[in-house]
Amino acid sequence: MKLRIASYNLHKGRGLTGPHAPERNLQVIAELSPDIITLQEVDFRFGARPEALPRAMIEEMTGLVPIQMRTTGETSLGWHGQSILMRPDLAESAVTRRLPLPGIEPRGALAVRVAGLTLIGVHLGLARSSRRAQLARLAAKASRLAGDAVMMMGDFNEWRDDRGLESLEMLRIIAPGPSYPAPMPRLRLDRIAVSHCIEIRATGVGDSPLARQASDHLPIWADITLPGE
């Protein structure tokens, strides 16, 4: 099976300085045309953490639907600010798990099993010590899926290539290109870690004039082929 998997930190739909305009983010997602996309910062941060990406607009503008899961709160779209959108036909058979993560700040990852792929969406902490602990836990989870097709994708918050990612040595790590800050991208904060059994046919950064305005991150994407049964 061939799929396009993407990841996008929405910055709560506020662009760089506001105002809140999530329709820009949804248009960026639609332009990427992903089969599945992991999202970060889909909810506002404080109070009841209401959705920053209105779920009523998602399918109409992108053709995708959010995975079904227990969210942070009654008005939230995601968990720890994260959600995953996918084609409706894929969502019908998707199985989701929430993965609590250690660290200084509250963090968590989302794992979804769909079409023979275990996809883990991440938004790692700001401190490298936290990121290392979080990746160690995620690597332990992934190791229990030996022989499975595993893909980790999201905002790793790691700007170095030579440190901080040691726990992922059993996976192939790909940084498609600079994705932060969106107006003048210099840092490769958004990354992919993938099992060697998954064929990566192409990767890229969704760098368009609209994407440079819609968030402080640019989205990344990968075209993959999953191993046969």
Secondary structure, DSSP 8 states (H G I E B T S, - for coil): -EEEEEEEE-GGGTTTT----HHHHHHHHHHH--SEEEEE--B-SSTT--BSS-HHHHHHHHS-EE-----SSTT-SSBTTEEEEE-HHHHTT-EEEEEEE-SSS-EEEEEEEETTEEEEEEE--SSHHHHHHHHHHHHHHHHTTTTSEEEEEEE-----SSSS-GGGTTSEEE--S--BSTTS--B--EEEEE-TTSEEEEEEE---TTHHHH-SS--EEEEEE----
